[in-house]
Amino acid sequence: MTRRILVTRPSGQAEELGRLLLDRGITPLHVPTVAIDADSSASDLDAMLLGLDGADWLVLTSANGADALAARLGSLGTRLPETTRVAAVGPATAEVLRAANIRVDHVPDEYLTVAIAGGLGDLEGRRVVLARADAATADLHEALLARGALVEQVVAYRTVEGPGSSRDPLRAALQQDLDGIAFTSGSTVRGLTRLASPVDRGRARTLPAFCIGPVTAAEARHSGFHIAAIAPEHTAIGLADAIGAHFARESR
């Protein structure tokens, strides 16, 4: 029996997860419940990059932020200061940075935003610049402050939760036979609940939810979803593996 999973990732990022699911015999149905807006943050990101000299660390908390950073560096025709080290939340973020010829000095073993702080060494009095989404939690900021860092924050991109163009496709998708929903961030959960009608939200909550990590799972649980699996490795591959393993167990 072919399984069908609703993939809520934004356009331009869902293709990788879709391919991984197809490799496991699972059919993806893509409806983005969030959209990424980097344009409105471009001037703030430019100002940060032009004033980065003297910063000890630049921290990127998502692949979207890394994409935005690389785009603005290209537009400005500049590079990061050699003395500023770069930290990435996980391998996907690091991959985007390296593809743009940006050196990555630290990736935490646990791919969680708050885990970054523990691997940056002595931060007392050190200048740390945090490039994040507008919807990011304060956890990492607070963890860096607790370690004595002098933290500066810049919004690298904005997340549009529940883009109107997805309302009708989501309604149509939820009327089909689905076997689950894949959530890749808390914003994809919130986007779905904002887009869906009360009836469609009820239908969605009857489906197993597959989450890329514990923070996403906490948001999904808070929104009334039943968590079927959380990816042990918080990447697209990890999520596809978790979904595949879940259905393999069901088939036994």
N, C-alpha and C positions, 0 to 999 in steps of 0.2 A: 504494500500500500504506500503510495506517494504522500508524504507529509507536506503541508503548506504552512509557511511561516510569514507573518507580517513583519517586514523590516522597516523600522521607523527612522533610520539614520538619514541625515540630510543629503540632498542631491550632491553627487560628486564624491561621496564617501561610502555609499551603500554597495557599490559594485564589487568591492573586494569581498565583503561579507556574503553577497549574493553568490559569487563564484565558489566560495568555500562551502556554502550550503549545498549548491548543486553537486559539488564533488562528493558530498555525503548522501546524495540521493534525496535531498530535501528541496522543494520548490520555494524560492523566495517571492514574495509579493511586496513590492516597494511602494510605500507611501511616506514621504518625509513629513514628520510631525514638527520639525524645526527647520529653520533656514539660517544660514550664516551671512552676516553683514559685516564685512571688513572695511568697506568704504567710509563709513561714518566715523571710524576710529583712526583713519589714516594720519590725520594731522597730529593727534596725540602721540601716536607711535613714532612719527617722524621726530617730534620734539624729544622724545625719550632717547632715540638712537643718536641724535646729534649731541646729546648731553651725557652720553654714557661713559666718557672718559673718567677714570677713577673708581668706577664701580667694581666691586670684587666678584659679584656673581650676577648673572642674568638668568632668571628661572622661567622656563616655558612649561605650562601645565597642560597643553593639548597640542595635537597635530594642527588644529585650526589656527592656534596662536603661532605655531612655527611657520605655517604657510603665510600668514599675514606679515610676520617679521621678515621672511625671505623676500616677499614682494616689495616691501618698503625699502629694504636695503638695495634691491635692484633699481628701484625708482630713484633713490637718492644717489646711486652710484658710489656707495661707500661700503665699508666692512666694519665688523665689530672690532673694538680695541683688542689688541693682542693680550693685554693684561687682565681683561675681563673673562672670567671662566663662565661656562654655560652648562646649565643643568636642564635635563628633560625628564618629564614625568614617567615616560616609558619608551619602549622600543619604537613605536609608531611615530611618536614625536621626534625622537632622535633620528629616525630614518629621513624624515622631511628635512631636518636641519642639515644632516650630512649631504643630502642630495643637493643642497644649496651651498655646499662647501663651507659649512659652519662647523667648527670643531665642537664636539660634545665632550665635556669633562666629567659629567656624572649622570648616571641613570640609576635610580634606586632599585634594589632587588625586588621590592614590593611595589607594584605599579599603582600606587595611590598618591594623590597629590600631597597629602600631609606627610608622607614618608620621605619626601625630598629633603626636608629640613635636617634630618638626622645624618645625612651623608655629606654635608657641606663643610665639615670641620668646625674650627673655632670661629664663631660668628660675632663674638663680642666686639662691638664698635665697627663691624664691617658693613659696607654699603651693599645691599642686595636689592636688585630691581626685579619686580615680579610682573611679568606680562601675562595677563589672564583674560578670561571672558567676563563680560559684564555680570553674568549670572553666577559666577564662581562663589563658593562659600568662603567664609573668613578663616577657615581652619588653618591653612598654610600660613597666611599672614600672621595669625596669632602664634603659631609654632615658631616662626622665625623671630618674632618679637621676644618670645620667651627665651630664646637662645642669645639675646642681646644684639641682634642685627638691627641696623638702621634701614628700614624697609621703605622702598618707594614702589608704588603700584601704578600700572598703566593698563587701560582696557585695550587689548589688542584686536578684539572683534566683539560684535554683539550677536547674541543668539535670539532669533525671533521665534518665540514659542507659539505654535499653532498658526502657521501661515495660511491665509485664506484660500490660496490656490489648492490646498490639500483637503479642504473640507468635503467636497463631493467624492474625490477618489477614496477617502477614508470611509465614507458612508458605504460606497459600493464594495469596498474590500471586506468590511465587517458583515456584509450580507452573504458573503461566500463561506464555503466550508473551510475553516482555518483550524490549524492544530496548535497554534501558539503565536505569541508576539515576542519579538526580539527588541529589547531596549538597550541602548548604548550610552545613555546618560540620563541624569535626572530630568534634564530639559526635554528629552524625547517623551518621557512619561507625562510631564506637565503639558506638553504640546498636544498629545493625544487627548487628554482629558478636556482640554479647552476646545479642541476641534469637534469632538463627538457630541451628538445630542444625548440627552439623558438615556434614551433607549439604547443607543449605540454604545454608550459607556457601560451600561449594564451587560450588554453582549460581550464587550471586550474583557470585562472582569471575569467572565466565565472561562476565558482561555488561559492556559498556562503561560506564565511570563518567564522569559529567559533573559538574564541580566548580565552585563559585561563585568560588573563588580559589585561590592557590597554597598557602596554609596548609592548607586543606581537602584539596587534591590531595596534599600531602605525607602527610597522615594516611591517605588512601585508599590511596596507593601502599604505605605502610608496612604496611597491613592486607591487602595482596595483590591490590588491584584494578588493572586496567589503565585508565589515564586516557585517555579518548577526546578530551576537550576541557576547557579551563579558560576560564571567562568572562573576557574581557579587561577588562570593566567588572564589578566584583564586586557586582552587584545581581541581582534576579530577572529583570529585562529582559535584562541581559547574559547570564545563564545560559540563558534561553530562546532568545536569539539564537544562542548557541554551539551549543546542541542542534540547532536548526533548520538551521544552516549545515552541521553535521556530516552530517545525513541528506540534505541537498540535494546535497552532494558525493558521497555514496554512490549517489545515484539517477542520476547522470550516466552 
